[in-house]
């Protein structure tokens, strides 16, 4: 990922990569679709960076409680 955890906005609690390799930060746990993740119209999300898409369906990680 091109951003370190220090540069992720304070409100981001979850990170995940989509099928294009983009990493996204979410304020609430996102739901998975066929090509990535979505916030289900609840909470905020932001693009964090891009890397090669490696096992993106299993990329969801909680970084804060």
ABEGO torsion letter per residue (X at the ends): XABBAAABBAABABBBBBAAGBBBBBABBBBBBAAEBBAGGBEBBBBAEBBBBBGAAAABBBABX
